[in-house]
Amino acid sequence: MFDLELEGKVAIITGGSDGLGLASARRMAMEGAKVVICARRENHLERASKTLTAETGGTIRSIRADVSNPEDCLNLIEKTKEIFGGVDILVNNAGTSAASPFENVSDEDWKVDLELKVMGAVRMCRGVLPIMRERGGGVIVNATISGGKAPQAQALPTTLSRAAGINLTKSLANEYAKDNIRVNAICIGLLKSAQWERRAAGTSLDELYTNLAKKVPLGRVGEAEEYADLVAFLCSARSAYITGTAINLDGGICPVV
C-alpha cells in the first residue's frame, strides 16, 4: 500500500474554495489530513467546505481570508492553531492570472499582483515556519507557473511574481532544511481550473480545452486532480528527501526543466 502518512496532519490551503485548491483539499482530506481552506468569498467558501465534508467525511474548516491582507494571514494561522493545535502543511495556492504587455502594466497592477502572489506567500510562510519548527518539521508547497522559469512575451506581471515564488521556494528550502521543513514548488501549465471556466464565458468549455490542448506536447489539458495528487505527494512522507524543487506540471509545454 502506498501510504502517504498524512493522517492527522494539519494543512492550510489558500485559495481552497474552487479549482485546483478545492481539488487539493479534497485529496488531502481523503488521506486523513485535517484541512483548513481559505478564500475571499465567505459564502462560496462555506459551500465548498460543506461539499468537501460531505464528499470525503473528513475534517474540514473554512476561514475567510484575503492573503494580500497581512491581518487576514495572521488571523488564518492563529485560528488554525486554536482549532487544531498547530500547522504541519501549508499550500500557497491562492493567485490569479494577470498577463499584459509590459507598457500596459500600471504601478497599481504590479502592486496588486505582488501583494497577492509574493507577499501573500511570504506572510503565510513567515507565520507558519515557527510553528512547524516547534512541531519538529513541516512542508510548504508553493503554486507557481512554468512561465516563472521561461516567460513568454506579454505575460507580465504574473511571470515575474511567479519567478519570485520559485526563488522563495529555493531560499526557504535551503534555510529551513535543518529544521526538517521541506519547501517545494509546482510550476503549473495548462490545467483545468475555475479561472479557465470564467474565461470561457459565452463559449464551450470543451472547445476551449480542445484548442488549448494543441499547445501541449501530451495533447491535452491537465486535470485538477493531477495537481492535487502532486500536492499530496509533496506533502507526504513518501517525498521526505525532496526539497527545493520546482516541478513542471504542464504536459511538457515548458521549454526548460
N, C-alpha and C positions, 0 to 999 in steps of 0.2 A: 504493500500500500504506500502511496506517495503522500505521506503525512506532512503538511506544511507547518504543523505545530503552531497554529495561530489561535487555538482555543484559549479563550480568556484574555487575549491581548486587547489593549485599548487603542483604538485607531481613530484619529480625526481625519476626515476627508473634506477638504474645502471644495466649493462648487459641486456639492454632492447631491443636488436635488434633481438633476436630469443628466442625460447623455452619458459621457464617459465616467463622471463622478458617481452617478447613480449606479451604473454597471459595476464599478469598483466596490461600492458599498454593499451591493448585493452579494458579490463574490466573497468579500471578507466576512460578511455575516454568515454565509453558508459554511464557512470554515470555522465558525465558532468565535470570531472576534466580536468584541463589544464596540459598536461603531457609532461615532458622532458625525453627523453630516451638517454642514452649514451652507447657507446661501443668503442672498439679499432679500428674496421674496418670501415672506414668512408663510403665507397661505400655501404657496406652491411647495415650500419646504415641508410643512406639516403633512400635506398629502403624500409626498414622497416617502416620508418616514412611516406613515401608516401602511402604505403599499409594501414597502420593504419588510416590515414586521409581519404582514400577512403572508407574503411570499416565502420568507425564509424561516419564520419562527424565531428569529434571532433577536438580540438585544440592540435596539436602535434608538438613538436620541437625536433630536434636531435642535439646533441652536442658531437663531438668526444672526448672521454676521456678514459684514462687508469687509473683506480683508484689506481693502485700501484704507480702512479706518483703524488707526492704532488702538483706540479704546475697544473696538469690537474684537480685535485679535486677542487682547488681554482678557476680555470677558469670556470669549470662547474657550480659552485654555483654562481659566480659573473655574468655570462651570464644569468643564470636563473633569477636572481634578476633584471637584466637590462630589460629582456623581459617581465616578469610577475609581477615584483614589490616585490617578496618575495618567500618564500618556506613554505608550510604547511605540506607536507608529504615527507618523504624520505624512499625509499625501497632499502635497501642494498642487491641487488640480485646478483651482479657480483661474479663469482667464478667458478672454475673448480675442478674436482675430481682428487686427486693425492693419490694413495694408494699403498704402498710398505712395505716390511718387514723393520723393524727398521734399521738394519745394512746396508741396501741399500740406505737409505736416506742421501744424502750428505748435507753439510752445505749450498750449493747453493740451493738445493731443499727446505730446511727449509726456507731460506731467501725469495725465490720467493713466496712460499705458504703463509707465514705470511704477507708479504707485500701486497699481493692481498686481502686475506680474512680477516685479522685482521686489519692491518694498513690502508687499503683502507676504511674499515668501520669506524675506529677511525677518520680518517681525514674528511670523509664526515659528520659524526656526529658533530665533533668539528666545522665544517664550518656552519652547518645549525642551531645548537642549539641557538645561539644568535639571529638569525633571527626569529625563532619560538617564542622565549621568547618575543620579541618586538611585535609580532602579537597576543599575548595572548594565545599561545598554539600551539601544533602540534603533529604529530605522526611519529614515526620511526618503521619500520618493518625490522628485520634482518633475512635473509635467512641462515639457518644452516642445519644440518642433525641430524637424530636420533642417529647417531654414536658419536655425541658430548656428548650425555648422557651415552651411553653404547657402547664403542668402541669394535670392533672386532679385531682379530689378523691381522697383516699385512695391516693395514689401515692408516698408517701414511704417510705424515704429516696432512692429511685432518681432521682426528678425533680430533687432538689436536687443530688445528686452529678453528674448529667449536665449540669446547668446550669453547674456548676463546670468541667466538661470543655470546654464551649463557651467560657467565659471564658478558660481556659488556652490554648485554640487561638488566640484573637484576640491575647492578650497575647504569646505566643511569636512569632506571625507578625509582629507589629509590631517586636519586639525583635531578631529574627534575620534579617529581610529583607536587611539589609546584608551578611550572611554567605552569601547565596544559599541560605538554608534556608527552605523553604516549609512551612507548617503549616495543615492544613485538618481539618474535622470532618465526619462523616457522621451525620446525625440519622435513626436507623432508626425505621421504623414497624412494621407487621406483616409480618415476613419469616419464611419457613420456616427453622427452626433446631432445633438439638438441644434447646434449652430447651422449645420447644413440644412436641417429641416426648416429653420426660419428663413434661410436664404432661398429656399425652393418655392417661396410664395408664388402661386399662380402657375407653377409648372409641376410636372410629375416628378416625385422624389426618385422613383426608379429610373426615370430618364436622366435625371441629374447624376445619379451614381454611375449609370452606364457611361455617360460622357466623361466623367472624372476618371473612371477606370482605364480609359485609353492612355492616360499619362503614367500608369503604374506598370512596371515590368511584370508583376504577377497577374496583371489583367483584371484586378478587382479592387474595390474599396474595402478597407478593413472593417471588421465588426467591433462594436464597443466591448463585447465580451472578450475579444482578443487582447484589448488593452487591460481589461480587468484581470485577466489571467496573469499577465506580466506583472501588474501591480502586486497581486497576491504572492507571486513567486518571489519578487524582490523583497517583500516584507517578511518572508518566511525563513525558517531555519535551513531550508534547502539552498539558500543563496548566501550562507553565512560567510563565504570567502569572496563575496563580490561587493566592492565599494569603489566609489569614484568613477563609475562608468556612465556613459551617455549612450543608451541603446536605441538604435533606429528601429522604430516600429512603423514601417512605411511601404512594405511590399517591394523594396529595392529602389525606391524613387530617389533617395538622396545620393548624390554623386560621390560622397566621401563616407568612410566607415566611422 
